Structure formats: C-alpha cells, structure tokens
C-alpha cells in the first residue's frame, strides 16, 4: 500500500504544482496584456498629437504666378522639411564667417517649416473667409499683417512675387520664340499634329486587322488539320 500512497501523493503534488504554474502564467499574460494596452494607448495619443501638429503645404502653380496651398493630415512615417542644401546656402550667405553645427542646421530647418505653416494657416483662413479655394498673394500679405510681422516681410513677399512674374514671362517668351523659329503658325501646327495622330491611329487599326486575320486563318488551318486526323482514325 505504501507505494500506492506515495504515487498518489506525488500525483497530488504534481497537480498542485501544475495548477500553480498555470495560475502564474495566466497572471503574467494578464499583466503583459495590460502593459501592452497602456503602451498602445500612449502611442495612439502621441501619434494623434503628431498628426495634429504636422501638416504639409502642397504648392501648385499653373501659370507660374498663382500658388495654391493645400493642407492635409500626414502619416507618421512622412517627414516635413525644406531642401537642406538651399538653407545651407542662405545661412552661409547671411553669416559667412560662422560655422553651424548639423544639429543647429536641423533646428533652422524646423523653424523655417513652422514659419511656413504658421503663415499658411492664417492665409488659408483669410482665403476661406473670401470664399476662395486658392491662396493668392494678397492673402499672404494680409496674413503677415494680421500676425504683426514687420514691413520687411511684406516687402520681401512682394519682391518674390515680382521675381515669379518675371520668370513666368521669360518662360512664355521662350515658348513663343520656339514657335516663331519654327516658321509655322500655331493653328497650323495643331492641324499637323491632329493629322499625325489620325495617321498613327489608322496604321494601328490596319495592323490590328491584319493580325486578327492571320490569327483566324491559323485557327481555321488547325481545325482543318484536326478534322483530317479524325477522318483518318
């Protein structure tokens, strides 16, 4: 009987040990799940804050003068920034005798981005109040005034607008110059273009019809060959 009692005691102790281990595993999983939930909530809060703080300015220009600013939410993987090479040139021109650390260059870049977003939000609100979907130069001017920036900023914006107009005029002149050198009026060039397109379309259709006929002929030959083989059997 003693061996049987010993075996039963061992089984009972083993069952208690397994029960204790399972209970500990359940408690650890519960603790890990609560910790993961806490970390997830923290990450969601941080990402929400990042999305609210980050926006990007998408500039579109059809005429070379009017610039549209559109705002949208950014994914957390995307980063906003200005071309660092251009900023380096500006900083070197402003303070050529000073060396600037990489960390400071990054701070300058972030400051420029925040400045653009600051002005753009105000200009967007002004444009919205005017029932406009496009931000024009006067909206930027008014935004600078509303935000109490000195006149130097407004004068600089006017100077940039003049440069944009000059660049647009030069592009237009180059385009007209190429047309003039061609010696053919623009309406006649358009007609020639349409004729070439029509000619190309006709050629494509003829080629497609030829390939279809060849395919159909091969299919008929294949069916005829299969018929002869069937008759021979």
Sine and cosine of phi, psi and omega as CSV:
sin_phi,cos_phi,sin_psi,cos_psi,sin_omega,cos_omega
0.00,0.00,-0.53,0.85,-0.08,-1.00
-0.88,0.48,-0.68,0.73,0.04,-1.00
-0.87,0.50,-0.60,0.80,0.01,-1.00
-0.91,0.42,-0.68,0.74,0.01,-1.00
-0.89,0.46,-0.67,0.74,0.00,-1.00
-0.89,0.45,-0.67,0.74,0.02,-1.00
-0.89,0.45,-0.67,0.74,0.01,-1.00
-0.90,0.43,-0.64,0.77,0.03,-1.00
-0.90,0.43,-0.65,0.76,0.02,-1.00
-0.90,0.44,-0.70,0.72,0.03,-1.00
-0.88,0.48,-0.68,0.74,0.00,-1.00
-0.90,0.44,-0.68,0.73,0.01,-1.00
-0.91,0.42,-0.63,0.78,0.02,-1.00
-0.90,0.43,-0.68,0.74,0.02,-1.00
-0.89,0.46,-0.66,0.75,0.02,-1.00
-0.91,0.42,-0.65,0.76,0.01,-1.00
-0.90,0.44,-0.69,0.72,0.03,-1.00
-0.89,0.45,-0.64,0.77,0.02,-1.00
-0.90,0.44,-0.65,0.76,0.02,-1.00
-0.90,0.43,-0.69,0.73,0.00,-1.00
-0.89,0.45,-0.67,0.74,0.02,-1.00
-0.90,0.44,-0.66,0.75,0.02,-1.00
-0.89,0.46,-0.65,0.76,0.03,-1.00
-0.91,0.42,-0.64,0.77,0.02,-1.00
-0.90,0.43,-0.66,0.75,0.03,-1.00
-0.89,0.45,-0.68,0.73,0.00,-1.00
-0.91,0.42,-0.65,0.76,0.02,-1.00
-0.91,0.41,-0.66,0.75,0.05,-1.00
-0.89,0.46,-0.64,0.77,0.02,-1.00
-0.90,0.44,-0.68,0.73,0.01,-1.00
-0.90,0.43,-0.69,0.73,0.03,-1.00
-0.89,0.46,-0.64,0.77,-0.01,-1.00
-0.92,0.40,-0.67,0.75,0.04,-1.00
-0.90,0.43,-0.65,0.76,0.03,-1.00
-0.91,0.42,-0.66,0.75,0.04,-1.00
-0.89,0.45,-0.65,0.76,0.02,-1.00
-0.89,0.45,-0.64,0.77,0.01,-1.00
-0.90,0.43,-0.69,0.72,0.03,-1.00
-0.90,0.43,-0.63,0.78,0.02,-1.00
-0.90,0.44,-0.70,0.71,0.04,-1.00
-0.87,0.49,-0.64,0.77,0.02,-1.00
-0.91,0.42,-0.68,0.73,0.02,-1.00
-0.90,0.43,-0.66,0.75,0.02,-1.00
-0.88,0.48,-0.67,0.75,0.02,-1.00
-0.89,0.45,-0.70,0.72,0.01,-1.00
-0.90,0.43,-0.69,0.72,-0.01,-1.00
-0.91,0.41,-0.60,0.80,0.04,-1.00
-0.89,0.45,-0.66,0.75,0.04,-1.00
-0.90,0.44,-0.66,0.75,0.01,-1.00
-0.89,0.45,-0.69,0.73,-0.01,-1.00
-0.90,0.45,-0.60,0.80,-0.01,-1.00
-0.95,0.32,-0.54,0.84,-0.05,-1.00
-0.99,0.15,-0.51,0.86,-0.08,-1.00
-1.00,-0.05,0.70,-0.71,0.14,-0.99
-0.53,-0.85,0.26,-0.97,0.04,-1.00
-0.75,-0.66,0.44,-0.90,-0.01,-1.00
-0.96,-0.28,0.88,-0.47,0.03,-1.00
-0.96,-0.27,0.89,-0.45,-0.07,-1.00
-0.98,-0.18,0.79,-0.62,0.04,-1.00
-0.82,-0.57,0.66,-0.75,0.01,-1.00
-0.63,-0.78,0.91,-0.42,0.01,-1.00
-1.00,-0.01,-0.55,0.84,-0.05,-1.00
-0.97,-0.26,-0.10,1.00,-0.05,-1.00
1.00,0.03,-0.07,1.00,-0.03,-1.00
-0.86,-0.51,-0.80,0.60,-0.03,-1.00
-0.98,0.20,0.78,-0.63,-0.04,-1.00
-0.85,-0.52,0.78,-0.63,-0.01,-1.00
-0.97,-0.24,0.73,-0.68,0.04,-1.00
-0.95,-0.31,0.81,-0.59,0.03,-1.00
-0.84,-0.54,0.71,-0.70,-0.02,-1.00
-0.95,-0.31,0.58,-0.81,0.10,-1.00
-0.41,-0.91,0.29,-0.96,0.04,-1.00
-0.95,0.32,0.53,-0.85,0.02,-1.00
-0.95,-0.32,0.52,-0.86,0.18,-0.98
-0.95,0.30,0.47,-0.88,-0.05,-1.00
-0.92,0.40,-0.30,0.95,-0.01,-1.00
-0.99,0.16,-0.32,0.95,-0.04,-1.00
-1.00,0.04,0.56,-0.83,-0.01,-1.00
-0.87,-0.50,0.62,-0.78,0.05,-1.00
-0.99,-0.10,0.66,-0.75,0.03,-1.00
-0.12,-0.99,0.36,-0.93,0.07,-1.00
-0.98,-0.19,0.39,-0.92,0.03,-1.00
-0.84,0.55,0.88,-0.48,-0.09,-1.00
-0.92,0.40,-0.53,0.85,-0.01,-1.00
-0.88,0.47,-0.69,0.73,0.02,-1.00
-0.90,0.43,-0.65,0.76,0.03,-1.00
-0.90,0.43,-0.62,0.78,0.03,-1.00
-0.87,0.49,-0.64,0.77,0.01,-1.00
-0.91,0.41,-0.64,0.77,0.01,-1.00
-0.90,0.43,-0.71,0.70,-0.02,-1.00
-0.91,0.41,-0.63,0.78,0.02,-1.00
-0.92,0.40,-0.57,0.82,0.03,-1.00
-0.95,0.32,-0.57,0.82,-0.03,-1.00
-0.97,0.23,-0.68,0.74,-0.03,-1.00
-0.73,-0.69,0.97,0.26,-0.08,-1.00
-0.92,0.40,-0.40,0.92,-0.08,-1.00
-1.00,0.08,-0.09,1.00,-0.07,-1.00
-0.95,-0.30,0.57,-0.82,0.15,-0.99
-0.99,-0.15,0.64,-0.77,-0.08,-1.00
-0.88,-0.48,0.80,-0.60,0.00,-1.00
-0.93,0.36,0.40,-0.92,-0.01,-1.00
-0.87,0.50,-0.62,0.78,0.03,-1.00
-0.89,0.46,-0.63,0.78,0.02,-1.00
-0.93,0.36,-0.59,0.81,0.05,-1.00
-0.88,0.47,-0.65,0.76,0.02,-1.00
-0.91,0.42,-0.63,0.78,0.04,-1.00
-0.90,0.44,-0.68,0.74,0.05,-1.00
-0.86,0.51,-0.69,0.73,0.01,-1.00
-0.87,0.50,-0.73,0.68,0.01,-1.00
-0.88,0.47,-0.63,0.78,0.02,-1.00
-0.90,0.44,-0.66,0.75,0.02,-1.00
-0.89,0.45,-0.66,0.75,0.02,-1.00
-0.89,0.45,-0.71,0.71,0.01,-1.00
-0.89,0.45,-0.61,0.79,0.04,-1.00
-0.88,0.47,-0.71,0.70,0.00,-1.00
-0.88,0.47,-0.70,0.71,-0.01,-1.00
-0.91,0.41,-0.61,0.79,-0.01,-1.00
-0.88,0.47,-0.75,0.67,0.01,-1.00
-0.93,0.36,-0.64,0.77,-0.08,-1.00
-0.91,0.42,-0.64,0.77,0.01,-1.00
-0.89,0.46,-0.68,0.73,0.01,-1.00
-0.91,0.41,-0.67,0.74,0.02,-1.00
-0.91,0.41,-0.59,0.80,0.03,-1.00
-0.90,0.43,-0.65,0.76,0.02,-1.00
-0.91,0.42,-0.65,0.76,0.03,-1.00
-0.90,0.43,-0.68,0.73,0.03,-1.00
-0.89,0.45,-0.64,0.77,0.04,-1.00
-0.90,0.44,-0.62,0.79,0.04,-1.00
-0.90,0.43,-0.46,0.89,0.05,-1.00
-1.00,0.03,0.15,0.99,-0.02,-1.00
0.85,0.52,0.65,0.76,0.01,-1.00
-0.89,-0.45,0.55,-0.83,0.06,-1.00
-0.98,-0.19,-0.06,1.00,-0.01,-1.00
-0.86,-0.51,0.70,-0.71,0.06,-1.00
-1.00,0.01,0.88,-0.47,0.01,-1.00
-0.97,-0.24,0.05,-1.00,-0.09,-1.00
-0.86,0.50,-0.62,0.78,-0.03,-1.00
-0.91,0.41,-0.48,0.88,0.05,-1.00
-0.93,0.37,-0.63,0.78,0.05,-1.00
-0.92,0.39,-0.66,0.75,0.04,-1.00
-0.86,0.52,-0.74,0.67,-0.02,-1.00
-0.91,0.41,-0.58,0.82,0.04,-1.00
-0.90,0.45,-0.68,0.73,0.04,-1.00
-0.89,0.46,-0.63,0.78,0.02,-1.00
-0.93,0.37,-0.70,0.71,-0.02,-1.00
-0.89,0.46,-0.56,0.83,-0.02,-1.00
-1.00,0.04,0.17,0.99,0.12,-0.99
0.90,0.44,0.58,0.82,0.10,-1.00
-0.99,0.16,0.50,-0.87,0.00,-1.00
-0.90,0.44,0.25,-0.97,-0.01,-1.00
-0.90,0.44,-0.39,0.92,0.01,-1.00
-0.85,0.52,-0.60,0.80,-0.01,-1.00
-0.92,0.38,-0.68,0.74,0.00,-1.00
-0.91,0.41,-0.65,0.76,0.03,-1.00
-0.90,0.43,-0.62,0.79,0.04,-1.00
-0.91,0.42,-0.63,0.78,0.04,-1.00
-0.90,0.44,-0.65,0.76,0.05,-1.00
-0.89,0.46,-0.62,0.78,0.00,-1.00
-0.91,0.42,-0.66,0.75,0.02,-1.00
-0.90,0.43,-0.63,0.77,0.03,-1.00
-0.88,0.48,-0.67,0.74,0.03,-1.00
-0.88,0.47,-0.64,0.77,0.03,-1.00
-0.91,0.42,-0.63,0.78,0.04,-1.00
-0.90,0.44,-0.66,0.75,0.01,-1.00
-0.90,0.44,-0.68,0.73,0.01,-1.00
-0.89,0.46,-0.67,0.74,0.01,-1.00
-0.90,0.44,-0.64,0.77,0.01,-1.00
-0.91,0.41,-0.65,0.76,0.03,-1.00
-0.90,0.43,-0.62,0.78,0.01,-1.00
-0.91,0.41,-0.65,0.76,0.04,-1.00
-0.89,0.45,-0.65,0.76,0.01,-1.00
-0.91,0.42,-0.63,0.77,0.02,-1.00
-0.91,0.42,-0.66,0.76,0.03,-1.00
-0.89,0.45,-0.62,0.78,0.03,-1.00
-0.90,0.43,-0.72,0.69,0.01,-1.00
-0.91,0.41,-0.55,0.84,0.00,-1.00
-0.91,0.40,-0.64,0.77,0.03,-1.00
-0.90,0.44,-0.62,0.78,0.04,-1.00
-0.92,0.39,-0.63,0.77,0.00,-1.00
-0.91,0.41,-0.65,0.76,0.00,-1.00
-0.91,0.41,-0.46,0.89,0.01,-1.00
-0.91,0.41,-0.53,0.85,0.03,-1.00
0.98,0.17,0.14,0.99,0.00,-1.00
-0.86,-0.51,0.74,-0.67,0.03,-1.00
-0.84,0.54,0.44,-0.90,-0.07,-1.00
-0.90,0.43,-0.64,0.77,0.00,-1.00
-0.91,0.41,-0.57,0.82,0.02,-1.00
-0.95,0.32,-0.60,0.80,0.07,-1.00
-0.89,0.46,-0.62,0.79,0.03,-1.00
-0.90,0.44,-0.67,0.74,0.02,-1.00
-0.89,0.45,-0.66,0.75,0.03,-1.00
-0.90,0.44,-0.62,0.78,0.03,-1.00
-0.89,0.46,-0.69,0.72,0.02,-1.00
-0.90,0.44,-0.61,0.79,0.02,-1.00
-0.91,0.41,-0.66,0.75,0.02,-1.00
-0.91,0.42,-0.63,0.78,0.03,-1.00
-0.90,0.43,-0.69,0.72,0.02,-1.00
-0.90,0.44,-0.64,0.76,0.01,-1.00
-0.90,0.44,-0.66,0.75,0.01,-1.00
-0.92,0.40,-0.66,0.75,0.03,-1.00
-0.88,0.47,-0.68,0.73,0.02,-1.00
-0.88,0.47,-0.67,0.74,0.02,-1.00
-0.89,0.46,-0.65,0.76,0.02,-1.00
-0.90,0.43,-0.67,0.74,0.02,-1.00
-0.89,0.46,-0.68,0.73,0.03,-1.00
-0.88,0.47,-0.67,0.74,0.00,-1.00
-0.91,0.42,-0.63,0.78,0.03,-1.00
-0.91,0.42,-0.67,0.75,0.03,-1.00
-0.90,0.44,-0.64,0.77,0.01,-1.00
-0.90,0.44,-0.69,0.73,0.01,-1.00
-0.91,0.41,-0.61,0.80,0.02,-1.00
-0.90,0.43,-0.66,0.75,0.02,-1.00
-0.90,0.43,-0.67,0.74,0.01,-1.00
-0.89,0.45,-0.68,0.74,0.01,-1.00
-0.89,0.45,-0.68,0.73,0.01,-1.00
-0.90,0.43,-0.64,0.77,0.01,-1.00
-0.90,0.44,-0.67,0.74,0.02,-1.00
-0.91,0.41,-0.61,0.79,0.03,-1.00
-0.91,0.42,-0.67,0.75,0.04,-1.00
-0.90,0.44,-0.66,0.76,0.03,-1.00
-0.90,0.44,-0.64,0.77,0.01,-1.00
-0.90,0.43,-0.68,0.73,0.02,-1.00
-0.91,0.42,-0.62,0.78,0.03,-1.00
-0.91,0.42,-0.64,0.77,0.02,-1.00
-0.91,0.42,-0.66,0.75,0.03,-1.00
-0.90,0.44,-0.59,0.81,0.03,-1.00
-0.91,0.43,-0.66,0.75,0.03,-1.00
-0.90,0.44,-0.65,0.76,0.01,-1.00
-0.91,0.42,-0.58,0.82,0.03,-1.00
-0.93,0.37,-0.63,0.78,0.03,-1.00
-0.92,0.39,-0.60,0.80,0.00,-1.00
-0.92,0.39,-0.56,0.83,0.04,-1.00
-0.93,0.37,0.00,0.00,0.00,0.00
